[in-house]
Amino acid sequence: MKNISKLLVVFYLLLFQGSHAQTIVSGGIYQNTTWTLANSPYQINGSVVVFPGVTLTVEPGVTLLINNTSAQDLYIETRGTLNLVGTNQAPIIVKTMMDTTNIGWEGFKCTSTQGGILNADYFHVSNALTPFAYESALPLYQYTDCRFSHCGQAISVANEVILNNCQFRGNEVAIYGWSYFNINNCYFKDNNTAIFGYSTAFTLTNSAFIENASGVVFASGVFDSMYIADCIFQNNQSGISGPNNGLIENCTLLDNAVGIQGSYDCQIKNNVIEYNELGVNISVHTELTNNLINSNMGGVRISDISSSANAPTVQDNEICGNINFNVDNNTNVNYSLLTNCFCGVDSATIEQYLIDGYDDITKGLINYQIFDSSCNNVFQTVMKFNAPVGLNDITNLDIAFQNPVGDELIFLSNNGLEIRAITIIDPLGKTYQLGFNSINIFDLSDLPQGIYFLSSINETNILRRIIKI
């Protein structure tokens, strides 16, 4: 019995030593004050105001519990200075006491007209309508290792934002605003909208967007430049919407309703785009190159093109195994998609998954090639416009020429064949009929640099790729 009593005493002593007193606060801060880790957590039972000329410092590791049991309009306002700066190992945690998956308080407010200054970094803030509301917007919002959860509009950008290693979960809008965005190694999950931007310049790298309604939305044209690289977009309603004036590369887009929607004036290259309802919907002056676009419900849709002058370029992609279509030409413009591999072994198989003028007379036609299973070697070519249609018209001649070429295409020894006329086609299907300067030598100086196809020699059909440098 005596031993049991001793054990109980030891248990209660350990329990007392392991617990922290909870500090209750509300009302005005009229003198310099520090909320210490030793007195944490701090329960905010009413709104708090830091008055002019006064500094409130919250130590790293402190927890602020917003008591929203009776009211959801509490706030912490500074008309003086509020320092809310944690560390990587000891972030400051701010959250509501009840219903922690919804908005439950107003957030921090900075009244700059009365001298308010709010310094915040290395924090976890939750459940605020507007986590940090500045009466006069800051020229730069810079946060590192911060977390925003279940807030209304987590960050409102007025000029520039720089984010590193931040997380955004369950917010109505994670990032909204104007001008310069620089976001690296961040994580966005379960937000209604992850990023909604009117951008001057936009850089997004090494970040993940998981199960958001909208991933990245460009509300208007990017004035300066856009760069998105090494990111993953998975299980979003839309991954990237309206990208323009820049580059998307080395990203993975999986299981989204739409991977990339409405691109224009941008490059999309070296990405993996798979298992989406629609892989990509591209438009004006998009360059879609070297992507794996496989196993989506729909692969590539081309939309909102009025003429070949503003048509996108689609080349050197693997577009295979998409359920409803590999390419849907939703325009009346013709396209030569000659360098793309569709993984079919015959024209009937490939045609089944190309939606063009053969299926709907309002649409333009699509030229394409048949590759082997490795997608490296061309078997045959189908030319539906600007050349004879079908496979049986192609004749392989034993020819050789210098390649890449400069301003002259020079045919080498070709068993005595004198080549006097050739036809060259660019990737958009434009045809160039060329006569010889001298036998077996042709002037290409008027052609821009790029990839072309030699489609006939002396009016005999053939197919060879030409690289003009």
C-alpha positions, 0 to 999 in steps of 0.5 A: 500500500505504501509503494502504491502511494509513492507511485501515485505521488510520483505520477502527479508530480510528473503530470504537473511538471509536464504541463504548461499553464495556459495564458489568457489574453485579450484587449489592449497592449499598452507597453512593450510585451513578449509572449514567451514560450514558457507561458504558451499556449496563449488563449485569445478570448477577445480581440487584441490591439497593439497600440502605437509606439508599443511592440509585441513580440511572440517568441518562436514555438509559441501557440496562439489559440483563438477562442472562437467558441462564442464569436468568429470575429476576433482579430489581432491588430497592430498599430505599433509593432508586432513581431511574429517570427518563428524559426524552422525548428520552432514555428509560431502556431496560430489556430482556432480552438473549435471547428478547425477545418473552417474559417473561425476568426478574422486574422492579423491586421496592420493599421499602417496609418497609425504606425503599424508594422507587422513582421511575420515568417516561419509560422503556421496559421489556420482558420483566418478569413484573411491571415494578414491584412495590411491597410497599406499593401507591402511591396514584398511578401516573403515567407519561408517554411510557412503554412496556411490552412483553412483560410479564406484568402491566404496571401494577397499579392500587391506587387511581389511575393517570394515563397520557399518551402511553404504549404497551403491546405484547404484554403478558399484561395491560397495566393491571389494578386498582381505582378511578380510571383516567385514560388519554389518548393511549395505544396498546395492541397485541397484548395479551391484555387491554389494560385490566381494571378495577374502576372507581370512575371511568374516563376514556379518551380519544384512545387506540387498541386494535389486535389485542388479545384484549380491549380494555377490560373492566369487571369490575363496575359503575362506581361513579362515572362512565365516559367513553370518547371519541375512541378507535379499537378495531380487530381486537380479539376484543372492543373494549369489554366491560361498559361501564356508568354513563357515555358512549361517544362519537365512537369508531371500532370496526372489524373486531372480533369484538364492538365493544361487548358487554353495555352497561348504564346508559350512552349510546353515541352518535356512534360509527362501528361497522363491519365487526365480527362483531357491532357492539353487544350492548346491555342494560339502560337503554342509550341507543344514539343517532346511530351509524353501524352499518353493514356488520357481520356483525350490527348491533345485538343487544338482550339480557338485558331482562326488561321494557319498564321496563329496556329500552334506547333505540335511536334516530336511528341508521343501521343498514344493510348488516349481513350477517346482521341489522340488529337482533336482538331477543333479548328478549320485549319490543316495541320501536319503533325508529321513528327509525332508518334501515335503508336499505331501500326497502320493508318486505320488504327491511327485515324480512329483516334484523330478527329479532323475533317474526315470525321467532321467537315467543319474541321481541318485535316491532319497529316501524320506519320506511322512510326515503329513501336520504338517511336524512332523510325518512320514506316509511312506517311499519310498526307491529306493536304498539299500532297497526294493522300494515302500510303501507297503513293510513297516511293522510297528512292535510294538517295543521300544528301548532306543533313543538317543543311545550310543554305544549300541542299546538296544531293550526293552520289545517287546512282546517276540520278539527276535531281532537278526538282524537289518539294519541301513541306514545313511542319504546318504543311506549307509547301515549297516547290524548288528548282535546281541551281545546278543539277543536285544542288538546291537553294534553301536560303529563303527557308527559316531554320527548323525541321522540314520534310522532303516530300518529292523528288522529280515528282516522285513521292518520298519522305526524308526529314531535313534539318535547316540550320 
